[in-house]
Amino acid sequence: MTKEENTYIFDTESAVEMARLINQGRIITVAMGGPLSGIPALPVRAQIIDLGCGPGGWVLDVAYANPDAEVAGVDISKTMIDYANARARSQQLTNASFGVMDIRQPLDFSDASFDLVNARLLVAALRRENWEPFLAECTRILKPGGTLRFTEPIDFGVTNSGAHERVMALLSQALWKSGYGFSIDGRTYGMTNTLPHMFRDANYQQVRCIGHILEFSADEDAWQDMYSNYQAGVNVAPPLYVKAGLGTTEEIVQLYQQVLLEMLSPDFRGTWHLVSVLGKKPD
């Protein structure tokens, strides 16, 4: 696999990006009310997979809480998969496993292998033309009666920081210009209004949406995690904006640093909004 084939928006082998994703994954799970919140009861010895698993936090959480289940994760990043496997060994989670795989290609699993197929924040990994074939592959590897769940952002935070709002507006534009999401004009990501219809077009039953809100205001526990997220963004994000023609490296770094400064205000207020779309594969 060549570096050019990788469509994740940041460097998948970056240690800084891995650390950012570890924190991000944890706070998303908190916002969702737990790793399996909203999922119908799973069978005994359930087979579960997380596609685009990053450093594997969700898989490890599910494997720990469900020792009778077999939980797998795949990602394009060898660095993150090596880390996830090391964590599984250190935690003695023999029911968690990880492998390197490009989820834009046919998945290396047999038909009807899994009771639950999960994926989160793939707006940053799949271009819009990848979504229909990806959904078809998810459907192929899902058992009849199994559950498919995608969790995607409405936004990456709405705040009272002018610099933060500017960064978020530029991020939406950068993703849109680079071929990600389903927005008609780059002001949004266009994911959460598109996926339910895609599920129904793929003949999923009991399609439903569950909203999640994470508050990261100055007096909330999640503030530190989001602050760390933007600290990492100073290092990993500028090439995305520069490639989209939205500023120079120096301008983007300065803007991120202004976000960090404004987040230090005791009056800082922020919330992040996501939606999980769930559907059942017909029996």
C-alpha positions as CSV (number, residue, x, y, z in Angstrom):
1,M,0.0,0.0,0.0
2,T,1.4,3.4,-1.0
3,K,1.1,6.5,1.0
4,E,-0.8,8.1,-1.9
5,E,-3.5,5.5,-1.6
6,N,-4.4,6.5,1.9
7,T,-7.3,8.9,2.0
8,Y,-7.3,9.6,5.8
9,I,-7.1,13.4,6.2
10,F,-4.0,13.3,8.5
11,D,-0.9,11.2,8.7
12,T,-2.0,7.7,9.8
13,E,1.5,6.8,11.1
14,S,1.9,9.9,13.2
15,A,2.4,9.3,17.0
16,V,0.8,12.7,17.6
17,E,-2.3,11.8,15.6
18,M,-2.5,8.5,17.4
19,A,-2.4,10.2,20.8
20,R,-5.1,12.6,19.6
21,L,-7.3,9.7,18.4
22,I,-6.9,7.9,21.7
23,N,-8.3,10.9,23.6
24,Q,-10.9,11.6,21.0
25,G,-12.2,8.0,20.9
26,R,-12.5,8.0,24.7
27,I,-14.6,11.2,24.9
28,I,-16.8,10.1,22.0
29,T,-17.6,6.9,23.9
30,V,-18.5,8.9,27.0
31,A,-20.7,11.2,24.9
32,M,-22.5,8.1,23.5
33,G,-23.2,6.8,27.0
34,G,-20.9,3.7,26.6
35,P,-19.5,1.7,23.7
36,L,-22.7,-0.3,23.1
37,S,-25.3,2.3,24.1
38,G,-28.4,1.9,21.9
39,I,-27.3,-1.5,20.5
40,P,-30.0,-4.2,20.7
41,A,-29.1,-7.2,22.8
42,L,-26.3,-9.2,21.2
43,P,-26.3,-13.0,21.1
44,V,-24.0,-15.1,23.3
45,R,-20.5,-15.3,21.8
46,A,-21.3,-12.4,19.6
47,Q,-18.9,-11.5,16.7
48,I,-18.2,-7.8,16.6
49,I,-16.0,-5.6,14.4
50,D,-15.0,-1.9,14.4
51,L,-14.0,-0.6,10.9
52,G,-11.4,2.2,10.9
53,C,-10.7,1.4,14.5
54,G,-7.7,3.7,14.9
55,P,-5.8,2.9,18.1
56,G,-8.5,0.5,19.2
57,G,-10.1,2.0,22.2
58,W,-13.6,1.1,21.3
59,V,-12.7,-2.5,20.6
60,L,-10.9,-2.9,23.9
61,D,-13.8,-1.3,25.8
62,V,-16.3,-3.8,24.2
63,A,-14.0,-6.8,24.7
64,Y,-13.4,-6.0,28.4
65,A,-17.1,-5.5,29.1
66,N,-18.2,-8.6,27.0
67,P,-15.6,-11.4,27.7
68,D,-17.8,-13.9,25.9
69,A,-17.7,-11.9,22.6
70,E,-15.0,-11.9,19.9
71,V,-14.2,-8.3,19.0
72,A,-12.0,-7.3,16.1
73,G,-10.8,-4.0,14.8
74,V,-9.2,-3.1,11.4
75,D,-7.4,0.1,10.3
76,I,-5.1,1.3,7.5
77,S,-2.5,2.4,10.0
78,K,0.2,-0.2,11.0
79,T,1.3,2.1,13.8
80,M,-2.1,2.2,15.4
81,I,-2.8,-1.5,14.9
82,D,0.5,-2.4,16.5
83,Y,-0.4,-0.2,19.5
84,A,-3.9,-1.7,19.7
85,N,-2.5,-5.2,19.7
86,A,0.0,-4.3,22.4
87,R,-2.7,-2.9,24.6
88,A,-4.8,-6.0,24.1
89,R,-1.9,-8.1,25.2
90,S,-1.1,-5.9,28.2
91,Q,-4.7,-6.0,29.3
92,Q,-4.9,-9.8,28.7
93,L,-7.9,-9.3,26.4
94,T,-7.6,-12.5,24.4
95,N,-11.0,-11.8,22.8
96,A,-9.8,-8.6,21.1
97,S,-7.8,-8.7,17.9
98,F,-6.6,-6.2,15.4
99,G,-5.4,-6.2,11.8
100,V,-4.2,-3.8,9.1
101,M,-6.9,-3.4,6.3
102,D,-8.0,-0.8,3.8
103,I,-11.7,-0.4,4.4
104,R,-12.1,1.1,0.9
105,Q,-11.3,-2.3,-0.6
106,P,-13.3,-5.5,-0.4
107,L,-13.1,-6.6,3.3
108,D,-11.1,-9.7,4.0
109,F,-14.0,-11.4,5.8
110,S,-16.5,-14.1,4.8
111,D,-20.1,-13.3,4.2
112,A,-22.3,-13.0,7.3
113,S,-19.4,-13.0,9.8
114,F,-20.5,-10.4,12.3
115,D,-23.5,-9.7,14.6
116,L,-22.4,-6.0,14.9
117,V,-20.5,-3.8,12.5
118,N,-19.5,-0.5,14.0
119,A,-17.7,2.5,12.6
120,R,-17.1,6.1,13.9
121,L,-16.0,9.3,12.3
122,L,-15.2,7.9,8.9
123,V,-16.1,11.3,7.3
124,A,-12.3,11.9,7.7
125,A,-11.3,8.6,6.0
126,L,-13.8,7.9,3.2
127,R,-14.4,10.2,0.3
128,R,-18.0,10.5,-0.8
129,E,-17.7,8.0,-3.7
130,N,-16.4,5.4,-1.2
131,W,-19.5,5.3,1.0
132,E,-21.9,3.2,-1.1
133,P,-19.4,0.4,-1.8
134,F,-18.3,0.5,1.8
135,L,-21.9,0.2,3.0
136,A,-22.4,-2.8,0.6
137,E,-19.3,-4.5,2.1
138,C,-20.6,-3.8,5.7
139,T,-23.9,-5.4,4.6
140,R,-22.1,-8.4,3.1
141,I,-20.1,-9.2,6.3
142,L,-23.1,-8.6,8.6
143,K,-25.2,-11.6,9.7
144,P,-28.9,-11.5,8.9
145,G,-30.6,-9.8,11.8
146,G,-27.3,-8.1,12.7
147,T,-26.9,-4.4,13.5
148,L,-24.9,-1.8,11.6
149,R,-24.0,1.4,13.4
150,F,-22.2,4.4,12.0
151,T,-21.5,7.4,14.2
152,E,-20.7,10.7,12.4
153,P,-20.5,14.4,13.4
154,I,-23.0,17.1,12.9
155,D,-20.1,19.4,13.8
156,F,-16.8,19.2,15.5
157,G,-17.9,21.6,18.2
158,V,-19.9,24.8,18.5
159,T,-18.4,27.4,20.8
160,N,-18.3,31.1,21.8
161,S,-14.7,31.3,20.6
162,G,-14.3,33.3,17.4
163,A,-11.1,31.5,16.5
164,H,-12.7,28.1,17.1
165,E,-15.6,28.9,14.9
166,R,-13.3,30.1,12.1
167,V,-11.3,26.8,12.3
168,M,-14.5,24.8,12.1
169,A,-15.7,26.7,9.1
170,L,-12.4,26.2,7.4
171,L,-12.4,22.5,8.3
172,S,-15.9,22.0,6.7
173,Q,-14.6,23.8,3.6
174,A,-11.4,21.8,3.5
175,L,-13.2,18.4,3.7
176,W,-15.8,19.5,1.1
177,K,-13.1,20.7,-1.3
178,S,-11.1,17.5,-0.8
179,G,-14.1,15.2,-1.6
180,Y,-15.4,14.2,1.8
181,G,-18.9,14.3,3.2
182,F,-22.1,15.1,1.4
183,S,-22.5,18.8,2.0
184,I,-23.9,20.8,-1.0
185,D,-21.8,23.8,-0.2
186,G,-19.1,23.0,2.4
187,R,-20.9,24.7,5.3
188,T,-21.6,21.3,6.9
189,Y,-20.4,17.7,6.6
190,G,-23.7,16.5,5.2
191,M,-23.3,13.1,6.9
192,T,-26.0,12.7,9.4
193,N,-28.8,13.8,7.0
194,T,-27.5,11.4,4.3
195,L,-26.8,8.2,6.1
196,P,-30.3,7.2,7.2
197,H,-31.5,7.3,3.6
198,M,-28.5,5.3,2.5
199,F,-29.4,2.6,5.1
200,R,-33.0,2.5,3.9
201,D,-31.8,2.3,0.3
202,A,-29.7,-0.7,1.3
203,N,-32.9,-2.4,2.7
204,Y,-32.0,-2.0,6.4
205,Q,-34.9,-2.3,8.8
206,Q,-35.6,-0.3,12.0
207,V,-33.4,2.5,10.9
208,R,-33.1,5.1,13.6
209,C,-30.9,8.0,14.7
210,I,-29.5,8.6,18.2
211,G,-28.1,12.0,19.0
212,H,-25.1,12.6,21.3
213,I,-23.9,15.8,22.9
214,L,-20.5,16.3,24.6
215,E,-20.1,19.5,26.5
216,F,-16.5,20.8,26.7
217,S,-17.0,24.2,28.4
218,A,-14.3,25.5,30.6
219,D,-15.8,24.0,33.8
220,E,-16.4,20.5,32.3
221,D,-14.2,17.4,32.4
222,A,-14.1,17.1,28.6
223,W,-12.5,20.6,28.3
224,Q,-9.0,19.2,28.9
225,D,-9.4,16.5,26.3
226,M,-10.7,18.9,23.7
227,Y,-7.9,21.4,24.6
228,S,-5.4,18.6,24.0
229,N,-7.1,17.8,20.7
230,Y,-6.4,21.3,19.4
231,Q,-2.9,21.2,20.7
232,A,-2.3,18.2,18.5
233,G,-4.1,19.9,15.7
234,V,-1.4,22.5,15.6
235,N,1.0,19.8,14.4
236,V,-1.3,17.5,12.3
237,A,-3.9,19.8,10.7
238,P,-2.2,22.5,8.6
239,P,-1.4,20.4,5.5
240,L,-5.2,19.7,5.1
241,Y,-6.0,23.4,5.0
242,V,-3.0,24.3,2.9
243,K,-3.8,21.6,0.3
244,A,-7.3,22.9,0.0
245,G,-6.0,26.4,-0.6
246,L,-7.5,27.9,2.6
247,G,-4.3,29.4,4.1
248,T,-0.6,29.0,4.7
249,T,0.9,26.8,7.3
250,E,1.8,29.8,9.3
251,E,-1.8,31.2,9.2
252,I,-3.4,27.9,10.2
253,V,-0.9,27.4,13.1
254,Q,-1.6,30.9,14.3
255,L,-5.3,30.3,14.1
256,Y,-5.1,27.1,16.1
257,Q,-2.9,28.8,18.7
258,Q,-5.6,31.5,19.0
259,V,-8.2,28.8,19.6
260,L,-6.0,27.5,22.5
261,L,-5.7,30.9,23.9
262,E,-9.5,31.6,23.8
263,M,-10.2,28.2,25.3
264,L,-8.3,29.2,28.4
265,S,-11.0,31.8,29.2
266,P,-13.2,30.8,32.2
267,D,-16.1,31.9,30.1
268,F,-15.4,29.5,27.3
269,R,-18.5,27.4,26.3
270,G,-18.6,24.5,23.8
271,T,-20.6,21.5,22.8
272,W,-19.9,18.8,20.2
273,H,-22.8,17.1,18.4
274,L,-22.8,13.7,16.8
275,V,-25.4,11.2,15.5
276,S,-25.4,7.4,15.5
277,V,-27.4,5.8,12.6
278,L,-28.4,2.2,13.3
279,G,-30.1,-0.4,11.2
280,K,-31.0,-4.1,11.2
281,K,-30.1,-6.3,8.3
282,P,-33.2,-8.3,7.3
283,D,-33.3,-11.8,8.6
